[in-house]
Amino acid sequence: MEFRRVLRSSTAVVVGAALLISGCTSDDGGSDKSESKQPLPTSTRPPGGDAAPLRPLPKKIPAVLQTYYEQDLKWGECGTIGFECANLTVPLDYDDPSAGSDLQLAVSRKKAPGGGDPVGSLMVNPGGPGGSAIDYLQQAAAVGFPPELRENYDIVGMDPRGVGRSEPVECLSDREMDGYTRTDQTPDDPGEVDELVTAYKNFAEGCEQRTSGLLAHVSTRDVARDMDVLRAALGDEKLYYYGASYGTYLGATYAGLFPSRTGRLVLDGAMDPSLEAVDINRQQTGGFATAFRAFAEDCVERRNCPLGNGTTRQAGKKLGAFFEKVDDKPLETGESRTLTESLATTGVIQAMYTQVYWPRLRAALADGMEGDGAGLLALADAYYERAADGSYGNIMFANPAVNCLDLPPAFSGPAEVRDGVASFEKVSPVFGRTFAWASLNCAYWQVEHTGEPHRIAANGAAPMIVVGTTRDPATPYAWAQGLAGQMKTADLLTYDGDGHTAFMQGSRCIDEAITRYYVDGDMPPEGKRCS
């Protein structure tokens, strides 16, 4: 399941959903209190673990890449008032740029207003992998970032290779995607296992058939190198960057490859690049478990909570029973599609990314328990970026294309899933199976992975901020601790709250700390905590 946020400002790695059914959580969210006094979760894993280090690239730009680094961007209008757009030319293969195959990557920019002297360009990426940085720029960053920040930077978004407007990966038709998203991800018998494996194989083969040569060149490392070409084309000596969710992995990779060209970086909702795929998926299961506990605690205190007015454990059991009922008999939705268990689970997961969705989820669950699946289907459609006309966005294709290239598969086949499912169910008794079986998708990818887990030190990089949210569903707080512990010049800024990522989510303390860093270069005090 990808890491997502409202306005698609961040997205993430696993294909599945999981919730833990017991325990308790704080009820605070985005207040204006400057400091939080609550105990925070801690990670006992040494930063980076046993992962190999990411080695920086040579400081000198190779002669064969000079023409890319020296290109002039041809800016022009792009249909959205106040923004200008251009195409960036990059090599398909940085290891063999002379082969002659180039890519055209879409770039958009919002210039700093007035006649002042901006600090430079601030590149943004919302996560995914597969989120459109141009959409995020135009819909969120350029209008929602603090005015002082927008006045001091030209804000720039580039759709990464394979994403959005930049040579997008394609895999299935819209009709085929409707079938794929309905596939049962909690198989109960060998026949259902075969159906799930067939779905994963058909998806992977569709990507290879429709996208062919590009699939081997959409890794995070490739995109980080594209970012360095864009930095040079913009005329900036150093990269200034805001990355959310998977965008933190991209930003950290840039810092590891190009530490001497790394400027002010904020990595919000951090991923830990030293983790193996199975650990990422299992730990994300725990993140969504934490988010569900927060939702359930809020719900059971309300009259007419569809999950009852008992304990959070009882609420989880009621939700699990509802999913089993939907698995036996999908719900009508008022259209040709019915609500399956997989779609219902996805709808719940979509609502875990932000408290904004909680009222909508309560209503959707209430309707679902009365036999109407329309509300949960609408939430699932929002997650999958399925439009009212039945068309799908590119993110569901780009996401596995990057993930399956960046890391070895979590599982090699159904037998390994069966052996590992208990560890997922230990984290989430009701939804662990969903996450475990969803972790099988990369086993059938048609292109061999090129990446491995690695720790990133980024020695020599400028001071940077890693932001972690204590009850983040998609990127657990321990990941932010892990990344900040690996990077030699990074400090951890903690948001004690709910939801995915922290910047511009309602905490004045977080927003002011990040704005001061970007505008003045002032790092927040070490160990700063906000709520």
C-alpha positions as CSV (number, residue, x, y, z in Angstrom):
1,M,0.0,0.0,0.0
2,E,1.5,3.4,-0.9
3,F,2.1,6.1,1.6
4,R,-0.6,8.7,1.0
5,R,-1.7,12.1,2.4
6,V,-4.5,14.5,1.6
7,L,-3.8,16.4,-1.7
8,R,-1.6,13.4,-2.6
9,S,1.2,15.2,-0.9
10,S,2.8,12.0,0.2
11,T,2.6,8.4,-0.6
12,A,4.5,5.2,0.2
13,V,5.7,1.6,-0.3
14,V,3.6,-1.4,0.6
15,V,0.6,-2.8,-1.3
16,G,-1.8,-3.9,1.5
17,A,-3.4,-2.7,4.7
18,A,-3.1,-3.6,8.3
19,L,-4.4,-2.4,11.7
20,L,-3.6,-3.4,15.2
21,I,-6.6,-4.0,17.5
22,S,-5.5,-3.3,21.0
23,G,-3.7,-0.7,23.1
24,C,-4.2,3.0,23.5
25,T,-2.9,6.2,22.1
26,S,-2.9,9.9,22.9
27,D,-5.8,12.0,21.6
28,D,-3.8,15.1,20.7
29,G,-3.5,16.3,17.1
30,G,-2.4,19.6,15.6
31,S,-2.5,22.1,18.4
32,D,-0.4,25.3,18.8
33,K,1.4,24.1,21.9
34,S,5.1,24.6,21.5
35,E,6.3,21.5,23.3
36,S,4.9,18.1,24.1
37,K,5.6,16.4,27.4
38,Q,4.3,12.9,26.5
39,P,6.7,10.0,26.3
40,L,7.8,9.1,22.8
41,P,8.3,5.8,21.1
42,T,11.9,4.8,20.8
43,S,13.9,2.6,18.4
44,T,16.3,0.0,19.8
45,R,17.8,-0.8,16.4
46,P,21.3,0.7,15.8
47,P,21.0,3.3,13.0
48,G,21.6,1.6,9.7
49,G,21.8,-1.9,11.2
50,D,24.1,-4.1,9.1
51,A,23.2,-2.5,5.7
52,A,26.1,-1.5,3.4
53,P,26.9,2.2,3.2
54,L,25.7,4.3,0.2
55,R,28.9,5.5,-1.5
56,P,28.9,9.1,-2.9
57,L,29.5,9.7,-6.5
58,P,32.6,11.6,-7.7
59,K,32.4,15.3,-7.2
60,K,33.5,16.0,-10.7
61,I,30.8,15.7,-13.3
62,P,31.8,13.1,-16.0
63,A,32.5,14.6,-19.4
64,V,29.8,12.4,-21.0
65,L,27.2,14.1,-18.8
66,Q,28.3,17.7,-19.3
67,T,25.7,18.5,-22.0
68,Y,22.9,17.5,-19.7
69,Y,24.3,19.6,-16.8
70,E,24.8,22.6,-19.1
71,Q,21.4,22.6,-20.8
72,D,19.2,25.7,-20.8
73,L,15.6,25.1,-19.7
74,K,13.0,26.7,-22.1
75,W,10.4,28.0,-19.8
76,G,6.9,28.7,-21.1
77,E,3.3,28.8,-20.0
78,C,1.7,25.6,-19.0
79,G,-2.0,26.2,-18.6
80,T,-2.0,27.1,-14.9
81,I,-1.8,30.8,-14.1
82,G,1.3,31.9,-12.2
83,F,3.3,28.8,-13.1
84,E,5.8,28.2,-15.9
85,C,6.9,24.8,-17.3
86,A,9.9,23.3,-19.1
87,N,11.3,19.9,-20.1
88,L,14.5,18.6,-18.6
89,T,16.6,16.2,-20.8
90,V,18.3,13.4,-19.0
91,P,19.9,10.1,-20.1
92,L,17.8,7.0,-19.9
93,D,20.9,5.1,-18.5
94,Y,23.5,7.1,-16.4
95,D,25.8,4.1,-16.7
96,D,25.7,4.3,-20.5
97,P,24.6,7.9,-21.5
98,S,26.2,7.7,-24.9
99,A,23.7,5.0,-26.0
100,G,21.6,7.9,-27.3
101,S,18.4,7.3,-25.4
102,D,17.1,10.3,-23.6
103,L,14.1,11.1,-21.5
104,Q,12.1,14.3,-21.3
105,L,11.1,15.1,-17.7
106,A,8.3,17.6,-17.0
107,V,9.3,20.5,-14.6
108,S,7.1,23.3,-13.3
109,R,8.1,26.4,-11.3
110,K,6.4,29.1,-9.2
111,K,8.7,32.1,-9.1
112,A,9.2,34.0,-5.9
113,P,7.0,37.2,-6.1
114,G,8.4,40.7,-6.4
115,G,11.8,42.0,-7.2
116,G,13.6,40.5,-4.3
117,D,16.6,38.2,-4.3
118,P,15.4,34.7,-3.6
119,V,17.6,32.2,-1.7
120,G,17.3,30.0,-4.7
121,S,15.1,27.1,-5.9
122,L,13.2,24.8,-3.4
123,M,12.6,21.5,-5.1
124,V,9.6,19.5,-3.7
125,N,8.5,15.9,-3.9
126,P,5.3,14.5,-2.3
127,G,6.3,10.9,-2.1
128,G,4.9,7.7,-3.6
129,P,6.8,6.6,-5.2
130,G,4.7,7.8,-8.0
131,G,3.3,11.0,-6.7
132,S,3.3,13.9,-9.1
133,A,5.6,16.7,-7.9
134,I,4.0,19.1,-10.4
135,D,0.5,18.4,-9.0
136,Y,1.8,18.9,-5.5
137,L,3.5,22.1,-6.4
138,Q,0.5,23.6,-8.1
139,Q,-2.2,22.3,-5.7
140,A,-0.4,22.5,-2.3
141,A,3.2,23.8,-2.0
142,A,2.9,27.0,-4.0
143,V,-0.4,28.0,-2.2
144,G,-0.1,26.3,1.2
145,F,3.5,26.8,2.2
146,P,4.1,29.7,4.6
147,P,4.2,33.1,2.8
148,E,7.7,33.9,4.1
149,L,9.0,30.7,2.6
150,R,7.3,31.3,-0.8
151,E,8.6,34.9,-0.9
152,N,12.2,33.6,-0.5
153,Y,12.2,30.7,-3.0
154,D,11.3,29.7,-6.5
155,I,9.4,26.5,-5.7
156,V,10.0,23.8,-8.3
157,G,8.4,20.4,-8.9
158,M,9.7,17.8,-11.3
159,D,7.6,14.7,-12.1
160,P,10.2,11.8,-11.7
161,R,10.9,9.5,-14.6
162,G,8.0,7.1,-15.0
163,V,5.6,9.4,-13.2
164,G,2.8,11.7,-14.2
165,R,3.9,13.9,-17.1
166,S,7.4,12.4,-17.3
167,E,7.4,9.3,-19.6
168,P,4.8,7.6,-17.3
169,V,4.8,3.8,-16.6
170,E,1.8,2.0,-17.9
171,C,0.6,-1.4,-16.9
172,L,-3.1,-2.2,-17.2
173,S,-6.2,-0.7,-18.8
174,D,-8.8,1.0,-16.6
175,R,-11.1,-2.1,-16.8
176,E,-8.2,-4.4,-15.9
177,M,-7.4,-2.2,-13.0
178,D,-11.0,-2.5,-11.7
179,G,-10.4,-6.3,-11.7
180,Y,-7.0,-6.0,-10.1
181,T,-8.1,-3.9,-7.2
182,R,-10.9,-6.3,-6.4
183,T,-8.5,-9.3,-6.0
184,D,-8.8,-11.0,-2.7
185,Q,-5.6,-10.2,-0.7
186,T,-6.5,-12.5,2.2
187,P,-6.7,-15.8,0.3
188,D,-8.4,-18.6,2.3
189,D,-7.6,-21.6,0.1
190,P,-5.2,-22.7,-2.7
191,G,-7.6,-21.5,-5.4
192,E,-7.6,-18.0,-4.0
193,V,-3.8,-18.0,-3.6
194,D,-3.6,-19.0,-7.3
195,E,-5.9,-16.1,-8.2
196,L,-3.8,-13.6,-6.3
197,V,-0.5,-14.9,-7.8
198,T,-2.1,-14.7,-11.3
199,A,-3.2,-11.1,-10.7
200,Y,0.4,-10.2,-9.6
201,K,1.9,-11.9,-12.6
202,N,-0.6,-10.3,-15.1
203,F,0.1,-6.9,-13.6
204,A,3.9,-7.3,-13.8
205,E,3.7,-8.6,-17.4
206,G,1.4,-5.7,-18.4
207,C,4.0,-3.2,-17.1
208,E,6.7,-4.9,-19.1
209,Q,4.7,-5.1,-22.3
210,R,3.5,-1.5,-22.1
211,T,6.6,0.2,-20.7
212,S,9.4,-2.1,-21.8
213,G,12.9,-0.5,-21.7
214,L,12.0,2.2,-19.1
215,L,11.3,-0.2,-16.3
216,A,15.0,-0.9,-15.6
217,H,15.7,2.8,-15.2
218,V,13.1,4.2,-12.7
219,S,15.0,3.6,-9.5
220,T,15.3,6.1,-6.7
221,R,19.0,6.4,-7.5
222,D,18.2,7.3,-11.1
223,V,15.7,10.0,-10.0
224,A,18.3,11.4,-7.5
225,R,20.7,11.8,-10.4
226,D,18.0,13.6,-12.4
227,M,17.5,16.0,-9.5
228,D,21.2,16.9,-9.6
229,V,20.9,17.6,-13.4
230,L,17.9,19.8,-12.6
231,R,19.7,21.6,-9.8
232,A,22.5,22.6,-12.3
233,A,20.0,23.6,-15.0
234,L,18.3,25.9,-12.5
235,G,21.6,27.6,-11.8
236,D,21.8,26.5,-8.1
237,E,25.1,25.5,-6.5
238,K,23.3,23.4,-3.9
239,L,20.0,21.5,-3.7
240,Y,17.4,22.9,-1.4
241,Y,14.6,20.4,-1.0
242,Y,11.4,19.4,0.8
243,G,10.5,15.7,0.6
244,A,7.5,14.0,2.2
245,S,7.2,10.3,2.9
246,Y,8.9,8.4,0.1
247,G,10.3,11.8,-0.9
248,T,12.5,11.5,2.2
249,Y,14.1,8.4,0.8
250,L,14.7,10.3,-2.5
251,G,16.2,13.3,-0.7
252,A,18.3,11.2,1.6
253,T,19.6,9.3,-1.5
254,Y,20.5,12.6,-3.1
255,A,22.4,13.6,0.0
256,G,24.2,10.3,0.1
257,L,25.3,10.5,-3.6
258,F,26.0,14.3,-3.7
259,P,26.8,15.4,-0.1
260,S,28.9,18.4,-1.2
261,R,26.0,19.7,-3.3
262,T,23.4,19.2,-0.6
263,G,21.9,22.4,0.9
264,R,18.9,22.8,3.2
265,L,16.9,19.5,3.2
266,V,13.7,18.8,5.2
267,L,12.8,15.1,5.1
268,D,9.2,14.8,6.6
269,G,7.6,11.4,7.4
270,A,10.9,9.7,7.0
271,M,11.8,6.3,5.5
272,D,14.7,4.3,6.8
273,P,16.8,3.2,3.7
274,S,18.6,0.5,5.7
275,L,15.5,-1.7,6.0
276,E,14.7,-4.8,3.9
277,A,11.4,-4.9,2.1
278,V,9.8,-7.4,4.5
279,D,10.7,-5.2,7.5
280,I,9.3,-2.1,5.8
281,N,6.0,-3.9,5.1
282,R,5.7,-5.4,8.6
283,Q,6.6,-2.2,10.4
284,Q,4.2,-0.2,8.3
285,T,1.6,-2.7,9.4
286,G,2.3,-1.5,12.9
287,G,2.1,2.1,11.8
288,F,-1.4,1.6,10.5
289,A,-2.2,-0.3,13.7
290,T,-1.3,2.7,15.7
291,A,-3.4,5.0,13.5
292,F,-6.4,2.7,13.8
293,R,-6.1,2.7,17.6
294,A,-6.3,6.5,17.5
295,F,-9.3,6.4,15.2
296,A,-11.1,3.7,17.3
297,E,-10.4,5.6,20.6
298,D,-12.1,8.6,19.1
299,C,-14.9,6.7,17.6
300,V,-16.0,4.6,20.7
301,E,-16.4,7.8,22.7
302,R,-19.0,9.1,20.2
303,R,-22.7,8.2,20.1
304,N,-23.6,5.9,17.3
305,C,-20.0,4.8,16.6
306,P,-20.4,2.1,14.0
307,L,-17.7,0.1,15.9
308,G,-19.6,0.3,19.2
309,N,-18.9,2.1,22.4
310,G,-16.7,-0.5,24.1
311,T,-12.9,-0.8,24.0
312,T,-10.6,-0.3,21.0
313,R,-10.0,-4.1,21.0
314,Q,-13.7,-4.7,20.7
315,A,-13.9,-2.1,17.9
316,G,-11.2,-3.9,16.0
317,K,-13.0,-7.2,16.4
318,K,-16.2,-5.7,15.1
319,L,-14.3,-4.3,12.1
320,G,-12.7,-7.7,11.5
321,A,-16.1,-9.4,11.6
322,F,-17.4,-6.8,9.1
323,F,-14.6,-7.6,6.7
324,E,-15.3,-11.3,7.0
325,K,-18.9,-10.7,6.1
326,V,-17.9,-8.6,3.1
327,D,-15.5,-11.4,2.0
328,D,-18.4,-13.8,2.0
329,K,-20.8,-11.5,0.2
330,P,-19.6,-8.2,-1.4
331,L,-21.8,-5.2,-0.8
332,E,-23.9,-3.3,-3.3
333,T,-22.8,0.2,-4.1
334,G,-25.4,1.7,-6.4
335,E,-23.2,1.1,-9.4
336,S,-21.9,-1.9,-11.4
337,R,-19.0,-2.5,-9.0
338,T,-19.6,-4.2,-5.7
339,L,-17.5,-3.6,-2.5
340,T,-15.2,-6.5,-1.9
341,E,-13.2,-7.2,1.3
342,S,-10.0,-5.8,-0.4
343,L,-11.7,-2.6,-1.5
344,A,-13.3,-2.2,2.0
345,T,-9.9,-2.6,3.6
346,T,-8.4,-0.1,1.2
347,G,-11.1,2.4,2.1
348,V,-10.3,2.1,5.8
349,I,-6.6,2.5,5.1
350,Q,-7.2,5.7,3.0
351,A,-8.9,7.2,6.1
352,M,-5.9,6.5,8.3
353,Y,-3.6,9.0,6.6
354,T,-5.3,12.0,8.2
355,Q,-8.0,12.8,10.8
356,V,-9.8,14.8,8.2
357,Y,-11.2,11.5,6.8
358,W,-12.3,10.2,10.2
359,P,-15.9,11.5,10.0
360,R,-16.2,10.2,6.5
361,L,-15.0,6.8,7.6
362,R,-17.5,6.6,10.5
363,A,-20.3,7.3,8.0
364,A,-19.0,4.9,5.5
365,L,-18.7,2.1,8.1
366,A,-22.2,2.8,9.4
367,D,-23.6,2.5,5.9
368,G,-21.5,-0.6,5.1
369,M,-22.9,-2.4,8.2
370,E,-26.3,-1.7,6.8
371,G,-25.4,-3.2,3.4
372,D,-24.4,0.0,1.5
373,G,-20.8,-0.1,0.4
374,A,-20.8,3.2,-1.6
375,G,-18.9,5.2,1.1
376,L,-16.1,2.7,1.5
377,L,-15.8,2.3,-2.3
378,A,-15.4,6.1,-2.7
379,L,-12.6,6.1,-0.1
380,A,-10.9,3.2,-1.9
381,D,-11.3,5.0,-5.2
382,A,-9.6,8.1,-3.7
383,Y,-6.7,5.9,-2.6
384,Y,-6.3,4.3,-6.0
385,E,-6.8,7.7,-7.7
386,R,-9.7,6.3,-9.7
387,A,-11.7,9.2,-11.3
388,A,-15.5,9.3,-11.7
389,D,-15.2,8.3,-15.3
390,G,-13.4,5.1,-14.3
391,S,-9.9,6.2,-15.3
392,Y,-6.9,5.6,-13.0
393,G,-3.9,7.8,-12.3
394,N,-0.4,6.6,-13.0
395,I,0.6,6.2,-9.3
396,M,-0.5,2.6,-9.0
397,F,1.8,1.7,-11.9
398,A,4.8,3.9,-11.0
399,N,4.8,2.8,-7.3
400,P,5.6,-0.9,-7.8
401,A,7.9,0.0,-10.7
402,V,10.2,1.9,-8.4
403,N,9.7,-0.3,-5.3
404,C,10.5,-3.5,-7.1
405,L,13.6,-2.0,-8.6
406,D,14.9,-0.5,-5.4
407,L,14.9,-3.6,-3.2
408,P,14.8,-7.4,-3.4
409,P,11.3,-8.8,-3.1
410,A,10.0,-9.3,0.4
411,F,8.9,-12.8,-0.4
412,S,9.8,-15.1,-3.3
413,G,6.6,-17.1,-3.4
414,P,3.4,-18.1,-1.5
415,A,5.3,-20.6,0.7
416,E,7.4,-17.8,2.2
417,V,4.3,-15.7,2.8
418,R,2.7,-18.6,4.7
419,D,5.9,-18.9,6.8
420,G,5.9,-15.2,7.5
421,V,2.3,-14.3,7.9
422,A,2.3,-15.1,11.7
423,S,4.8,-12.3,12.2
424,F,2.5,-9.8,10.5
425,E,-0.5,-11.1,12.4
426,K,1.4,-10.6,15.7
427,V,1.6,-6.9,14.8
428,S,-2.0,-6.9,13.6
429,P,-4.2,-9.9,14.4
430,V,-7.0,-8.9,12.1
431,F,-5.2,-7.3,9.2
432,G,-1.7,-8.8,9.2
433,R,-2.6,-11.3,6.5
434,T,-3.5,-8.5,4.1
435,F,-0.1,-6.9,4.5
436,A,1.7,-10.2,4.3
437,W,0.1,-11.3,1.1
438,A,0.4,-7.8,-0.4
439,S,4.1,-8.1,0.1
440,L,4.3,-10.8,-2.6
441,N,3.8,-8.5,-5.6
442,C,7.5,-7.9,-6.4
443,A,8.2,-11.6,-6.6
444,Y,6.8,-11.6,-10.2
445,W,8.3,-8.4,-11.4
446,Q,9.8,-8.7,-14.9
447,V,12.9,-6.6,-14.2
448,E,15.6,-7.6,-11.8
449,H,16.1,-5.3,-8.8
450,T,19.1,-3.0,-8.9
451,G,19.1,-1.7,-5.4
452,E,19.7,-3.1,-1.9
453,P,19.1,-1.7,1.6
454,H,21.8,0.8,2.6
455,R,22.7,3.2,5.3
456,I,23.2,6.8,4.3
457,A,25.8,8.9,6.2
458,A,26.0,11.9,3.7
459,N,29.3,13.0,5.3
460,G,30.0,16.6,4.5
461,A,26.4,17.6,3.7
462,A,24.9,20.8,5.1
463,P,22.8,20.5,8.3
464,M,19.4,19.0,7.5
465,I,16.1,18.2,9.4
466,V,14.5,14.8,9.6
467,V,10.8,15.1,10.8
468,G,9.0,12.2,12.5
469,T,5.4,12.0,13.7
470,T,4.9,9.7,16.7
471,R,1.7,8.1,15.4
472,D,2.3,8.3,11.7
473,P,0.5,5.3,10.0
474,A,2.6,5.0,6.9
475,T,6.1,6.0,8.0
476,P,6.5,4.9,11.6
477,Y,8.4,7.2,14.0
478,A,11.2,4.6,14.4
479,W,12.1,5.2,10.7
480,A,12.7,8.9,11.3
481,Q,14.9,8.0,14.3
482,G,16.7,5.5,12.1
483,L,17.4,8.0,9.3
484,A,18.4,10.8,11.6
485,G,20.8,8.5,13.4
486,Q,22.5,7.5,10.1
487,M,23.0,10.9,8.6
488,K,25.9,12.7,10.1
489,T,24.5,16.2,9.8
490,A,20.8,15.5,10.4
491,D,18.8,16.4,13.5
492,L,15.4,14.8,14.4
493,L,12.4,17.2,14.8
494,T,9.5,15.3,16.5
495,Y,5.8,16.0,16.0
496,D,3.9,14.3,18.8
497,G,0.6,13.7,17.0
498,D,-1.4,11.7,14.5
499,G,-1.5,11.5,10.7
500,H,1.1,11.2,8.0
501,T,3.9,13.9,7.9
502,A,3.9,17.0,10.0
503,F,4.7,20.2,8.0
504,M,1.6,22.3,7.3
505,Q,-0.6,19.8,9.2
506,G,-1.7,22.2,12.0
507,S,1.4,22.4,14.3
508,R,2.6,26.0,14.5
509,C,5.7,24.8,16.3
510,I,6.7,22.5,13.4
511,D,5.8,25.1,10.7
512,E,7.8,27.8,12.4
513,A,10.9,25.6,12.9
514,I,10.9,24.5,9.3
515,T,10.3,28.0,7.9
516,R,13.1,29.5,10.0
517,Y,15.5,26.8,8.7
518,Y,14.6,27.4,5.1
519,V,14.7,31.2,5.3
520,D,17.5,31.8,7.8
521,G,19.4,28.5,7.9
522,D,18.7,28.2,11.6
523,M,18.4,24.6,12.8
524,P,15.9,23.9,15.5
525,P,17.3,23.0,19.0
526,E,18.6,19.4,19.1
527,G,15.8,17.0,20.2
528,K,13.0,19.5,19.7
529,R,9.5,18.2,20.2
530,C,6.3,19.8,19.0
531,S,2.6,19.0,19.1
